[in-house]
Amino acid sequence: MLSNGTHSYIKDNRNENIKIYINGDFYNRKDAKISVFDSGFLLGDGVWEGIRLLNGNLVFIEEHLDRLFASAQGISLDIPLSRQNILDELNKVLIKNNMNDNIHIRLIVSRGDKITPYQNPNANVGPINFVIIPEYKKTNPETYIKGLTIGRVDNVRPNENILSPHYNTLSKLNCILASIEANKHGYDEGIMNDINGNVSTCNSTNLFFIQDNTVITSTGEYCLNGITRAKAIQLCHENNIQCNEINFTFEDIRNCDEAFVTGTFAGIIPVSKLEDKELKSTQSSSIVNKIRELYNQKIKEYIG
């Protein structure tokens, strides 16, 4: 169990016996393996999605599949499966594991195996590798009570001429290095700038600040097109909460009142400390808490 952070969860011993799906077959967790010649293992060449199952429903699955195929198209990776094919395989996995609620699914598609370790796709010799990992995962409730500590790191987000940050690819080294730097500073998440020096995102979540009752977030140009991020912005607009998607620097929001990050697994997560500054985000009367309640209601409506 992760003790703190955006993916802190409650340990569930059932995960030791889950069945993992690899290319149509099921394997016990300890036996689930991929070839050392896999493109994802060798080069981080592939795409993925993290999906929540709540009350028998794959939450916001339409948007997740949209992003999966958009990311694959963005890196010229052909997924020879339809959206319905993928849904069918996801359901097979859930039935096989008798899963219905508080499940986190990692869906991975790599470019497949290579004849030899070499980056050019002309060295690939077969179809994609398609993996589905379902786990019993419930967010640690302490995450919302204690909040997160975030702060600046030196690693920056690339632009589309390097690798579009909108693509949800297996190539995560940029964010991993930012995470390592954040940990060294004692932060749960690192605030990453874009190539122009404006605040973009955190290393594994999208980022919002609240100053003078106004929600402020980046333009989205240099951050992952987060599904929870989009829902948060939508909920602000629908509920008369001023939300500005703009370019801004850390100095512009250094004295903010609240902040939060967003992600599929834990939803809306309050930030209790911005470097050395204590924030009001975890208070019951905070705007963050209001947005979190609206988001949770949105999920309830979705899953019925």
ZADO-1210 file (C-alpha; in nm, 4 decimals, padded with zeros to 6 digits):
<atoms>
<atom x="00.0000" y="00.0000" z="00.0000" code="MET" pos="1"/>
<atom x="00.1237" y="00.3492" z="-00.0859" code="LEU" pos="2"/>
<atom x="00.1403" y="00.5430" z="00.2401" code="SER" pos="3"/>
<atom x="00.0576" y="00.8779" z="00.0809" code="ASN" pos="4"/>
<atom x="00.0019" y="01.0399" z="-00.2544" code="GLY" pos="5"/>
<atom x="-00.2521" y="01.0487" z="-00.5331" code="THR" pos="6"/>
<atom x="-00.2621" y="00.6700" z="-00.5622" code="HIS" pos="7"/>
<atom x="-00.2704" y="00.5815" z="-00.1929" code="SER" pos="8"/>
<atom x="-00.5059" y="00.2858" z="-00.1541" code="TYR" pos="9"/>
<atom x="-00.6294" y="00.0342" z="00.1003" code="ILE" pos="10"/>
<atom x="-00.4499" y="-00.2992" z="00.0762" code="LYS" pos="11"/>
<atom x="-00.6732" y="-00.5841" z="-00.0425" code="ASP" pos="12"/>
<atom x="-00.5418" y="-00.9396" z="-00.0161" code="ASN" pos="13"/>
<atom x="-00.7732" y="-01.0520" z="-00.2955" code="ARG" pos="14"/>
<atom x="-00.5283" y="-00.8946" z="-00.5393" code="ASN" pos="15"/>
<atom x="-00.2886" y="-01.1832" z="-00.4805" code="GLU" pos="16"/>
<atom x="-00.5263" y="-01.4143" z="-00.6692" code="ASN" pos="17"/>
<atom x="-00.6429" y="-01.1963" z="-00.9568" code="ILE" pos="18"/>
<atom x="-00.6465" y="-01.3276" z="-01.3130" code="LYS" pos="19"/>
<atom x="-00.4600" y="-01.1073" z="-01.5577" code="ILE" pos="20"/>
<atom x="-00.5476" y="-01.0967" z="-01.9260" code="TYR" pos="21"/>
<atom x="-00.2710" y="-01.1167" z="-02.1876" code="ILE" pos="22"/>
<atom x="-00.3684" y="-01.1435" z="-02.5546" code="ASN" pos="23"/>
<atom x="-00.6881" y="-01.3337" z="-02.4872" code="GLY" pos="24"/>
<atom x="-00.5558" y="-01.5711" z="-02.2212" code="ASP" pos="25"/>
<atom x="-00.5716" y="-01.5518" z="-01.8413" code="PHE" pos="26"/>
<atom x="-00.2811" y="-01.5932" z="-01.5995" code="TYR" pos="27"/>
<atom x="-00.2402" y="-01.5928" z="-01.2241" code="ASN" pos="28"/>
<atom x="-00.0772" y="-01.2734" z="-01.1029" code="ARG" pos="29"/>
<atom x="00.2560" y="-01.4401" z="-01.0284" code="LYS" pos="30"/>
<atom x="00.2578" y="-01.6072" z="-01.3713" code="ASP" pos="31"/>
<atom x="00.1573" y="-01.3058" z="-01.5814" code="ALA" pos="32"/>
<atom x="00.4579" y="-01.2256" z="-01.7997" code="LYS" pos="33"/>
<atom x="00.5385" y="-01.0510" z="-02.1243" code="ILE" pos="34"/>
<atom x="00.8285" y="-01.1163" z="-02.3628" code="SER" pos="35"/>
<atom x="01.1565" y="-00.9308" z="-02.3099" code="VAL" pos="36"/>
<atom x="01.1267" y="-00.8433" z="-02.6803" code="PHE" pos="37"/>
<atom x="00.8014" y="-00.6544" z="-02.6235" code="ASP" pos="38"/>
<atom x="00.8079" y="-00.2987" z="-02.7584" code="SER" pos="39"/>
<atom x="00.6634" y="-00.1609" z="-02.4359" code="GLY" pos="40"/>
<atom x="00.9324" y="-00.3253" z="-02.2227" code="PHE" pos="41"/>
<atom x="01.2184" y="-00.2355" z="-02.4557" code="LEU" pos="42"/>
<atom x="01.1185" y="00.1177" z="-02.5505" code="LEU" pos="43"/>
<atom x="00.7999" y="00.2289" z="-02.3753" code="GLY" pos="44"/>
<atom x="00.6304" y="00.1998" z="-02.7132" code="ASP" pos="45"/>
<atom x="00.2584" y="00.1742" z="-02.6481" code="GLY" pos="46"/>
<atom x="-00.0483" y="00.3370" z="-02.4944" code="VAL" pos="47"/>
<atom x="-00.2604" y="00.2748" z="-02.1867" code="TRP" pos="48"/>
<atom x="-00.5669" y="00.3747" z="-01.9899" code="GLU" pos="49"/>
<atom x="-00.6579" y="00.3607" z="-01.6216" code="GLY" pos="50"/>
<atom x="-01.0291" y="00.2855" z="-01.5773" code="ILE" pos="51"/>
<atom x="-01.2508" y="00.2680" z="-01.2675" code="ARG" pos="52"/>
<atom x="-01.5276" y="00.0138" z="-01.2145" code="LEU" pos="53"/>
<atom x="-01.7893" y="00.1313" z="-00.9647" code="LEU" pos="54"/>
<atom x="-02.1175" y="-00.0482" z="-00.8969" code="ASN" pos="55"/>
<atom x="-02.0735" y="-00.2582" z="-01.2090" code="GLY" pos="56"/>
<atom x="-02.0084" y="00.0424" z="-01.4329" code="ASN" pos="57"/>
<atom x="-01.6907" y="00.1335" z="-01.6202" code="LEU" pos="58"/>
<atom x="-01.6898" y="00.5026" z="-01.5269" code="VAL" pos="59"/>
<atom x="-01.6694" y="00.7442" z="-01.8211" code="PHE" pos="60"/>
<atom x="-01.5592" y="00.4557" z="-02.0439" code="ILE" pos="61"/>
<atom x="-01.6569" y="00.6459" z="-02.3591" code="GLU" pos="62"/>
<atom x="-01.3973" y="00.9151" z="-02.2914" code="GLU" pos="63"/>
<atom x="-01.1342" y="00.6585" z="-02.1943" code="HIS" pos="64"/>
<atom x="-01.1774" y="00.4729" z="-02.5230" code="LEU" pos="65"/>
<atom x="-01.1697" y="00.8031" z="-02.7130" code="ASP" pos="66"/>
<atom x="-00.8351" y="00.8855" z="-02.5527" code="ARG" pos="67"/>
<atom x="-00.6967" y="00.5349" z="-02.6037" code="LEU" pos="68"/>
<atom x="-00.7597" y="00.5429" z="-02.9782" code="PHE" pos="69"/>
<atom x="-00.6482" y="00.9060" z="-03.0102" code="ALA" pos="70"/>
<atom x="-00.3210" y="00.8249" z="-02.8325" code="SER" pos="71"/>
<atom x="-00.2668" y="00.5181" z="-03.0516" code="ALA" pos="72"/>
<atom x="-00.3329" y="00.7204" z="-03.3660" code="GLN" pos="73"/>
<atom x="-00.0954" y="00.9878" z="-03.2390" code="GLY" pos="74"/>
<atom x="00.1942" y="00.7409" z="-03.2277" code="ILE" pos="75"/>
<atom x="00.0882" y="00.5549" z="-03.5456" code="SER" pos="76"/>
<atom x="-00.0080" y="00.2422" z="-03.3523" code="LEU" pos="77"/>
<atom x="-00.2869" y="00.0423" z="-03.5127" code="ASP" pos="78"/>
<atom x="-00.5199" y="-00.1235" z="-03.2620" code="ILE" pos="79"/>
<atom x="-00.6958" y="-00.4008" z="-03.4610" code="PRO" pos="80"/>
<atom x="-00.9891" y="-00.4019" z="-03.2218" code="LEU" pos="81"/>
<atom x="-01.3106" y="-00.2047" z="-03.2246" code="SER" pos="82"/>
<atom x="-01.4392" y="-00.0171" z="-02.9227" code="ARG" pos="83"/>
<atom x="-01.6939" y="-00.2948" z="-02.8735" code="GLN" pos="84"/>
<atom x="-01.4198" y="-00.5587" z="-02.8974" code="ASN" pos="85"/>
<atom x="-01.2323" y="-00.3864" z="-02.6150" code="ILE" pos="86"/>
<atom x="-01.5471" y="-00.3558" z="-02.4052" code="LEU" pos="87"/>
<atom x="-01.6139" y="-00.7256" z="-02.4566" code="ASP" pos="88"/>
<atom x="-01.2631" y="-00.8167" z="-02.3409" code="GLU" pos="89"/>
<atom x="-01.2903" y="-00.5885" z="-02.0370" code="LEU" pos="90"/>
<atom x="-01.6151" y="-00.7581" z="-01.9413" code="ASN" pos="91"/>
<atom x="-01.4562" y="-01.1014" z="-01.9808" code="LYS" pos="92"/>
<atom x="-01.1867" y="-00.9976" z="-01.7352" code="VAL" pos="93"/>
<atom x="-01.4389" y="-00.8698" z="-01.4828" code="LEU" pos="94"/>
<atom x="-01.6512" y="-01.1841" z="-01.5107" code="ILE" pos="95"/>
<atom x="-01.3437" y="-01.4067" z="-01.4801" code="LYS" pos="96"/>
<atom x="-01.2468" y="-01.2278" z="-01.1588" code="ASN" pos="97"/>
<atom x="-01.6045" y="-01.1893" z="-01.0308" code="ASN" pos="98"/>
<atom x="-01.5460" y="-00.8158" z="-00.9890" code="MET" pos="99"/>
<atom x="-01.8192" y="-00.5540" z="-00.9505" code="ASN" pos="100"/>
<atom x="-01.7096" y="-00.2537" z="-00.7417" code="ASP" pos="101"/>
<atom x="-01.4063" y="-00.0457" z="-00.6394" code="ASN" pos="102"/>
<atom x="-01.1907" y="-00.1902" z="-00.9157" code="ILE" pos="103"/>
<atom x="-00.9046" y="-00.0153" z="-01.0931" code="HIS" pos="104"/>
<atom x="-00.8192" y="-00.1470" z="-01.4394" code="ILE" pos="105"/>
<atom x="-00.4953" y="-00.0849" z="-01.6251" code="ARG" pos="106"/>
<atom x="-00.5406" y="-00.1468" z="-01.9970" code="LEU" pos="107"/>
<atom x="-00.2160" y="-00.1597" z="-02.1956" code="ILE" pos="108"/>
<atom x="-00.1519" y="-00.1881" z="-02.5686" code="VAL" pos="109"/>
<atom x="00.2071" y="-00.2144" z="-02.6906" code="SER" pos="110"/>
<atom x="00.3285" y="-00.2281" z="-03.0507" code="ARG" pos="111"/>
<atom x="00.4113" y="-00.5954" z="-02.9948" code="GLY" pos="112"/>
<atom x="00.7227" y="-00.8098" z="-03.0040" code="ASP" pos="113"/>
<atom x="01.0413" y="-00.7332" z="-03.1952" code="LYS" pos="114"/>
<atom x="01.2767" y="-00.9656" z="-03.3733" code="ILE" pos="115"/>
<atom x="01.5655" y="-00.7837" z="-03.2058" code="THR" pos="116"/>
<atom x="01.5999" y="-00.4883" z="-02.9638" code="PRO" pos="117"/>
<atom x="01.5782" y="-00.1954" z="-03.2064" code="TYR" pos="118"/>
<atom x="01.3587" y="00.1116" z="-03.2023" code="GLN" pos="119"/>
<atom x="01.2420" y="00.1160" z="-03.5644" code="ASN" pos="120"/>
<atom x="00.8966" y="-00.0473" z="-03.5934" code="PRO" pos="121"/>
<atom x="01.0197" y="-00.2380" z="-03.8989" code="ASN" pos="122"/>
<atom x="01.1820" y="-00.4707" z="-03.6430" code="ALA" pos="123"/>
<atom x="00.8384" y="-00.5705" z="-03.5106" code="ASN" pos="124"/>
<atom x="00.7339" y="-00.9219" z="-03.5987" code="VAL" pos="125"/>
<atom x="00.3815" y="-00.9681" z="-03.4798" code="GLY" pos="126"/>
<atom x="00.0557" y="-00.8233" z="-03.3573" code="PRO" pos="127"/>
<atom x="00.0073" y="-00.5870" z="-03.0657" code="ILE" pos="128"/>
<atom x="00.0347" y="-00.7070" z="-02.7080" code="ASN" pos="129"/>
<atom x="-00.2910" y="-00.6378" z="-02.5252" code="PHE" pos="130"/>
<atom x="-00.2915" y="-00.6595" z="-02.1451" code="VAL" pos="131"/>
<atom x="-00.5660" y="-00.5958" z="-01.8883" code="ILE" pos="132"/>
<atom x="-00.4758" y="-00.5808" z="-01.5175" code="ILE" pos="133"/>
<atom x="-00.7772" y="-00.5537" z="-01.2829" code="PRO" pos="134"/>
<atom x="-00.7194" y="-00.4847" z="-00.9146" code="GLU" pos="135"/>
<atom x="-00.9315" y="-00.4333" z="-00.6069" code="TYR" pos="136"/>
<atom x="-00.8385" y="-00.0752" z="-00.5262" code="LYS" pos="137"/>
<atom x="-01.0192" y="00.1669" z="-00.3007" code="LYS" pos="138"/>
<atom x="-00.8763" y="00.5118" z="-00.2353" code="THR" pos="139"/>
<atom x="-00.7373" y="00.5628" z="00.1136" code="ASN" pos="140"/>
<atom x="-00.9873" y="00.8068" z="00.2743" code="PRO" pos="141"/>
<atom x="-00.6973" y="00.9767" z="00.4550" code="GLU" pos="142"/>
<atom x="-00.5985" y="01.1203" z="00.1184" code="THR" pos="143"/>
<atom x="-00.8953" y="01.3582" z="00.1287" code="TYR" pos="144"/>
<atom x="-00.8532" y="01.4408" z="00.4988" code="ILE" pos="145"/>
<atom x="-00.4807" y="01.5128" z="00.5006" code="LYS" pos="146"/>
<atom x="-00.4475" y="01.6371" z="00.1446" code="GLY" pos="147"/>
<atom x="-00.1282" y="01.6480" z="-00.0594" code="LEU" pos="148"/>
<atom x="00.1907" y="01.8475" z="-00.0515" code="THR" pos="149"/>
<atom x="00.3034" y="01.9722" z="-00.3913" code="ILE" pos="150"/>
<atom x="00.5906" y="02.1874" z="-00.5120" code="GLY" pos="151"/>
<atom x="00.7986" y="02.2879" z="-00.8100" code="ARG" pos="152"/>
<atom x="01.0393" y="02.0606" z="-00.9946" code="VAL" pos="153"/>
<atom x="01.2821" y="02.1396" z="-01.2766" code="ASP" pos="154"/>
<atom x="01.1575" y="01.8813" z="-01.5262" code="ASN" pos="155"/>
<atom x="00.9299" y="02.0402" z="-01.7866" code="VAL" pos="156"/>
<atom x="00.6549" y="01.9099" z="-02.0109" code="ARG" pos="157"/>
<atom x="00.7425" y="01.8625" z="-02.3798" code="PRO" pos="158"/>
<atom x="00.5572" y="02.0084" z="-02.6755" code="ASN" pos="159"/>
<atom x="00.4040" y="01.8181" z="-02.9648" code="GLU" pos="160"/>
<atom x="00.7262" y="01.8475" z="-03.1663" code="ASN" pos="161"/>
<atom x="00.8962" y="01.6276" z="-02.9054" code="ILE" pos="162"/>
<atom x="00.6083" y="01.4044" z="-02.7957" code="LEU" pos="163"/>
<atom x="00.2587" y="01.5403" z="-02.7593" code="SER" pos="164"/>
<atom x="00.1763" y="01.5470" z="-02.3865" code="PRO" pos="165"/>
<atom x="-00.1841" y="01.4718" z="-02.4828" code="HIS" pos="166"/>
<atom x="-00.0940" y="01.1132" z="-02.5717" code="TYR" pos="167"/>
<atom x="-00.1250" y="00.8642" z="-02.2879" code="ASN" pos="168"/>
<atom x="00.1814" y="00.6591" z="-02.3822" code="THR" pos="169"/>
<atom x="00.3983" y="00.4098" z="-02.1970" code="LEU" pos="170"/>
<atom x="00.6889" y="00.6539" z="-02.2337" code="SER" pos="171"/>
<atom x="00.6597" y="00.8092" z="-01.8870" code="LYS" pos="172"/>
<atom x="01.0256" y="00.8829" z="-01.8061" code="LEU" pos="173"/>
<atom x="00.9664" y="01.2585" z="-01.8194" code="ASN" pos="174"/>
<atom x="00.7054" y="01.2296" z="-01.5434" code="CYS" pos="175"/>
<atom x="00.9003" y="00.9648" z="-01.3509" code="ILE" pos="176"/>
<atom x="01.2019" y="01.1957" z="-01.3254" code="LEU" pos="177"/>
<atom x="00.9723" y="01.4749" z="-01.2052" code="ALA" pos="178"/>
<atom x="00.8277" y="01.2365" z="-00.9459" code="SER" pos="179"/>
<atom x="01.1757" y="01.1420" z="-00.8230" code="ILE" pos="180"/>
<atom x="01.2671" y="01.5098" z="-00.7931" code="GLU" pos="181"/>
<atom x="00.9427" y="01.5817" z="-00.6051" code="ALA" pos="182"/>
<atom x="01.0126" y="01.2996" z="-00.3603" code="ASN" pos="183"/>
<atom x="01.3581" y="01.4394" z="-00.2896" code="LYS" pos="184"/>
<atom x="01.1953" y="01.7679" z="-00.1916" code="HIS" pos="185"/>
<atom x="00.9348" y="01.5930" z="00.0247" code="GLY" pos="186"/>
<atom x="00.6454" y="01.6598" z="-00.2123" code="TYR" pos="187"/>
<atom x="00.3738" y="01.4105" z="-00.3064" code="ASP" pos="188"/>
<atom x="00.3545" y="01.5594" z="-00.6547" code="GLU" pos="189"/>
<atom x="00.5839" y="01.7817" z="-00.8571" code="GLY" pos="190"/>
<atom x="00.4552" y="02.0945" z="-01.0318" code="ILE" pos="191"/>
<atom x="00.5849" y="02.0880" z="-01.3892" code="MET" pos="192"/>
<atom x="00.6139" y="02.3922" z="-01.6127" code="ASN" pos="193"/>
<atom x="00.5632" y="02.3893" z="-01.9867" code="ASP" pos="194"/>
<atom x="00.8461" y="02.4827" z="-02.2224" code="ILE" pos="195"/>
<atom x="00.7463" y="02.8512" z="-02.1944" code="ASN" pos="196"/>
<atom x="00.7809" y="02.8676" z="-01.8156" code="GLY" pos="197"/>
<atom x="00.4087" y="02.8536" z="-01.7386" code="ASN" pos="198"/>
<atom x="00.2593" y="02.6083" z="-01.4900" code="VAL" pos="199"/>
<atom x="00.1284" y="02.3051" z="-01.6764" code="SER" pos="200"/>
<atom x="00.0503" y="02.0025" z="-01.4614" code="THR" pos="201"/>
<atom x="00.1744" y="01.7711" z="-01.1886" code="CYS" pos="202"/>
<atom x="00.3766" y="01.4621" z="-01.2694" code="ASN" pos="203"/>
<atom x="00.0850" y="01.2162" z="-01.2428" code="SER" pos="204"/>
<atom x="-00.2207" y="01.4395" z="-01.2056" code="THR" pos="205"/>
<atom x="-00.3672" y="01.7579" z="-01.3480" code="ASN" pos="206"/>
<atom x="-00.3547" y="02.0723" z="-01.1395" code="LEU" pos="207"/>
<atom x="-00.5896" y="02.3516" z="-01.0295" code="PHE" pos="208"/>
<atom x="-00.5464" y="02.6545" z="-00.8021" code="PHE" pos="209"/>
<atom x="-00.8112" y="02.8699" z="-00.6359" code="ILE" pos="210"/>
<atom x="-00.7427" y="03.2350" z="-00.5760" code="GLN" pos="211"/>
<atom x="-01.0002" y="03.5014" z="-00.4873" code="ASP" pos="212"/>
<atom x="-01.2815" y="03.2464" z="-00.5385" code="ASN" pos="213"/>
<atom x="-01.1629" y="03.1782" z="-00.8949" code="THR" pos="214"/>
<atom x="-01.0402" y="02.8406" z="-01.0168" code="VAL" pos="215"/>
<atom x="-00.7249" y="02.8664" z="-01.2287" code="ILE" pos="216"/>
<atom x="-00.5777" y="02.5921" z="-01.4450" code="THR" pos="217"/>
<atom x="-00.3498" y="02.5735" z="-01.7465" code="SER" pos="218"/>
<atom x="-00.4665" y="02.6037" z="-02.1061" code="THR" pos="219"/>
<atom x="-00.4237" y="02.2274" z="-02.1312" code="GLY" pos="220"/>
<atom x="-00.1830" y="02.2564" z="-02.4244" code="GLU" pos="221"/>
<atom x="00.1047" y="02.0855" z="-02.2430" code="TYR" pos="222"/>
<atom x="-00.0734" y="01.8450" z="-02.0089" code="CYS" pos="223"/>
<atom x="-00.2463" y="01.5121" z="-02.0530" code="LEU" pos="224"/>
<atom x="-00.6036" y="01.5603" z="-02.1676" code="ASN" pos="225"/>
<atom x="-00.7296" y="01.4322" z="-01.8345" code="GLY" pos="226"/>
<atom x="-01.0835" y="01.3011" z="-01.8221" code="ILE" pos="227"/>
<atom x="-01.1291" y="01.4044" z="-01.4591" code="THR" pos="228"/>
<atom x="-00.9729" y="01.7402" z="-01.5427" code="ARG" pos="229"/>
<atom x="-01.2340" y="01.7988" z="-01.8117" code="ALA" pos="230"/>
<atom x="-01.5137" y="01.6975" z="-01.5739" code="LYS" pos="231"/>
<atom x="-01.3890" y="01.9422" z="-01.3088" code="ALA" pos="232"/>
<atom x="-01.3837" y="02.2294" z="-01.5589" code="ILE" pos="233"/>
<atom x="-01.7302" y="02.1343" z="-01.6838" code="GLN" pos="234"/>
<atom x="-01.8705" y="02.1200" z="-01.3303" code="LEU" pos="235"/>
<atom x="-01.7323" y="02.4656" z="-01.2523" code="CYS" pos="236"/>
<atom x="-01.9024" y="02.6119" z="-01.5595" code="HIS" pos="237"/>
<atom x="-02.2312" y="02.4367" z="-01.4792" code="GLU" pos="238"/>
<atom x="-02.2346" y="02.5552" z="-01.1173" code="ASN" pos="239"/>
<atom x="-02.1361" y="02.9210" z="-01.1493" code="ASN" pos="240"/>
<atom x="-01.7814" y="02.8658" z="-01.0247" code="ILE" pos="241"/>
<atom x="-01.5453" y="03.0917" z="-01.2179" code="GLN" pos="242"/>
<atom x="-01.2851" y="02.8742" z="-01.3901" code="CYS" pos="243"/>
<atom x="-01.0117" y="03.0212" z="-01.6099" code="ASN" pos="244"/>
<atom x="-00.7945" y="02.8118" z="-01.8423" code="GLU" pos="245"/>
<atom x="-00.4991" y="03.0460" z="-01.8892" code="ILE" pos="246"/>
<atom x="-00.1217" y="03.0744" z="-01.9010" code="ASN" pos="247"/>
<atom x="00.0234" y="03.1639" z="-01.5608" code="PHE" pos="248"/>
<atom x="00.3451" y="03.1281" z="-01.3633" code="THR" pos="249"/>
<atom x="00.4048" y="02.9966" z="-01.0149" code="PHE" pos="250"/>
<atom x="00.4499" y="03.3518" z="-00.8902" code="GLU" pos="251"/>
<atom x="00.0961" y="03.4312" z="-01.0070" code="ASP" pos="252"/>
<atom x="-00.0544" y="03.1702" z="-00.7740" code="ILE" pos="253"/>
<atom x="00.2053" y="03.1547" z="-00.4958" code="ARG" pos="254"/>
<atom x="-00.0431" y="03.3128" z="-00.2547" code="ASN" pos="255"/>
<atom x="-00.3452" y="03.1059" z="-00.3588" code="CYS" pos="256"/>
<atom x="-00.6046" y="03.0009" z="-00.1015" code="ASP" pos="257"/>
<atom x="-00.6683" y="02.6440" z="-00.2198" code="GLU" pos="258"/>
<atom x="-00.5512" y="02.3922" z="-00.4764" code="ALA" pos="259"/>
<atom x="-00.6432" y="02.0459" z="-00.5984" code="PHE" pos="260"/>
<atom x="-00.5287" y="01.7810" z="-00.8407" code="VAL" pos="261"/>
<atom x="-00.7368" y="01.5440" z="-01.0525" code="THR" pos="262"/>
<atom x="-00.6974" y="01.1861" z="-01.1659" code="GLY" pos="263"/>
<atom x="-00.9034" y="00.8824" z="-01.2613" code="THR" pos="264"/>
<atom x="-00.8219" y="00.6799" z="-00.9511" code="PHE" pos="265"/>
<atom x="-00.8904" y="00.9267" z="-00.6695" code="ALA" pos="266"/>
<atom x="-01.0936" y="01.1935" z="-00.8492" code="GLY" pos="267"/>
<atom x="-01.0635" y="01.5397" z="-00.6914" code="ILE" pos="268"/>
<atom x="-00.7800" y="01.5477" z="-00.4363" code="ILE" pos="269"/>
<atom x="-00.7201" y="01.8518" z="-00.2118" code="PRO" pos="270"/>
<atom x="-00.3751" y="02.0055" z="-00.1798" code="VAL" pos="271"/>
<atom x="-00.3104" y="02.0967" z="00.1830" code="SER" pos="272"/>
<atom x="00.0358" y="02.2451" z="00.1333" code="LYS" pos="273"/>
<atom x="00.1951" y="02.4336" z="-00.1544" code="LEU" pos="274"/>
<atom x="00.5659" y="02.4036" z="-00.0776" code="GLU" pos="275"/>
<atom x="00.5868" y="02.5851" z="00.2602" code="ASP" pos="276"/>
<atom x="00.2407" y="02.7471" z="00.2448" code="LYS" pos="277"/>
<atom x="-00.0582" y="02.5904" z="00.4236" code="GLU" pos="278"/>
<atom x="-00.3793" y="02.5942" z="00.2181" code="LEU" pos="279"/>
<atom x="-00.7490" y="02.5740" z="00.3104" code="LYS" pos="280"/>
<atom x="-00.8329" y="02.3006" z="00.0584" code="SER" pos="281"/>
<atom x="-00.9168" y="02.0263" z="00.3107" code="THR" pos="282"/>
<atom x="-01.1674" y="02.2403" z="00.5022" code="GLN" pos="283"/>
<atom x="-01.5317" y="02.1344" z="00.4670" code="SER" pos="284"/>
<atom x="-01.6248" y="02.4862" z="00.3534" code="SER" pos="285"/>
<atom x="-01.3590" y="02.4983" z="00.0817" code="SER" pos="286"/>
<atom x="-01.4335" y="02.5410" z="-00.2871" code="ILE" pos="287"/>
<atom x="-01.2272" y="02.2276" z="-00.3463" code="VAL" pos="288"/>
<atom x="-01.4655" y="02.0296" z="-00.1270" code="ASN" pos="289"/>
<atom x="-01.7642" y="02.1713" z="-00.3156" code="LYS" pos="290"/>
<atom x="-01.6134" y="02.0679" z="-00.6505" code="ILE" pos="291"/>
<atom x="-01.5305" y="01.7242" z="-00.5111" code="ARG" pos="292"/>
<atom x="-01.8910" y="01.6775" z="-00.3962" code="GLU" pos="293"/>
<atom x="-02.0170" y="01.7839" z="-00.7390" code="LEU" pos="294"/>
<atom x="-01.7786" y="01.5373" z="-00.9047" code="TYR" pos="295"/>
<atom x="-01.8840" y="01.2520" z="-00.6783" code="ASN" pos="296"/>
<atom x="-02.2470" y="01.3319" z="-00.7588" code="GLN" pos="297"/>
<atom x="-02.1609" y="01.3269" z="-01.1285" code="LYS" pos="298"/>
<atom x="-02.0259" y="00.9738" z="-01.0891" code="ILE" pos="299"/>
<atom x="-02.3360" y="00.8641" z="-00.8959" code="LYS" pos="300"/>
<atom x="-02.5536" y="00.9919" z="-01.1771" code="GLU" pos="301"/>
<atom x="-02.3396" y="00.8126" z="-01.4330" code="TYR" pos="302"/>
<atom x="-02.3479" y="00.4746" z="-01.2591" code="ILE" pos="303"/>
<atom x="-02.7115" y="00.5059" z="-01.1574" code="GLY" pos="304"/>
</atoms>
